[in-house]
């Protein structure tokens, strides 16, 4: 067990630990704890090989996107990685107005993933904590992509499920973002947010 603990700590820079009571072998699943993202259950061999918490994997994936634009949260100083100019402009607007928010909030859905048959995670873009949209979840969409992988869950279905479960949720598309002066008339981040 001590060798496994050392390997896990070294591979994950002391950000992950194993619940010793759940360990049976490296080929079996055990419970792990990520200091930021909390608990998850996976194969011990997978964690030793470098695979971390699923939420951390999503952050790394987002950070590797070429069009990602990081924004530092005005209050928490955490880095929020965006995947579109609409997301970037929205974060700049939140920062400028100093509205507190949580970014990329993971929600477990009842949908099963096609390959591993795990419950799919839906990442709602943000939860606004104060200001005129306090206690609202917000999904930021430029358009609904009509093409998606046939083996994945339709993004619009996930949004519709989420909105039915959380009526305090808003869908901000280009028209809503423009009316809030987050975007200009051409759909670019409003110039006032870039100063």
Protein Blocks (a to p, Z undefined) as FASTA:
>chain_A
ZZmmmmmmmmnoopaccdfklpfbfkbccddddfklopadddfklmmnopacfklmmmmm
mmmpmkbccdddfklopacddfbfklmmmmmmmmmnopacdehiadddfbdcfklopacd
dddfbacfbdjkgoiacdddfbdcfbdcfkbccfklmmmmmmmmmmmbccddfklmmmno
macfkopacfklmZZ
